[in-house]
Amino acid sequence: MTSKELLYVEDALGHEQYFQTKCAETMNMLQDKELRTFVQQLAQAHGTIFQNFYGLL
């Protein structure tokens, strides 16, 4: 993997971690169960994407 590709993966990891954190924060503020479930699914999706990118390393 080139240094430029590695920088891209590191950047993508940071973005996915940020999205997962923001989803978790938002989920805790929601009272609507359907919306809360949807945001929880988004957080899980970003966690999966994070793991996939991490697996490249």
N, C-alpha and C positions, 0 to 999 in steps of 0.2 A: 504494500500500500504506500503510495507516495505521501509526502508530507502535506501536500494540499488536500488530498483525500482524507487524511487523518484529521486535519483541521475541520473539514466539512462534517465528519462524523462527530467530533467533539462539539461542534456548534449545534448539530441536530440533537445530540443528547441533552444539551442545556435547554434547548427549546422544549423538548418533550417533558423534561423534568419540571420546567416552569408551568407548562400547560396542565400537567397533572396536579401540581400544587394549587394552582388557581381554581381548578375544578373542585378540588377537595374543600378549599375555603368557601367557594360559592355554595357548594352542596350543604355545608353547615349553616348557611344563612337562609336556605329555602324552607318553606313550610309546606308547599304543595308537594304531595308524595310522588305524583307522576313526574313532575319536573325534577325533583330531587333524584329519582331513579334514573332519569335520562342523563343528568349531569354525572351521576355515579358511573354510568356506563361509559361516558366520555373519559372520565378519569382512568378507568380500567383500560380503555383503548389506548390512551397515551402511555400508560404503563407498559402495555404490550409492545408498542412501537419502541419505547425506550429500551426494553429488553432485546428487541431485534437489532437495534443499532449497537447496543453494548456487545452483543454476540459477534459483531463484526471485528471487534478488537481482539 
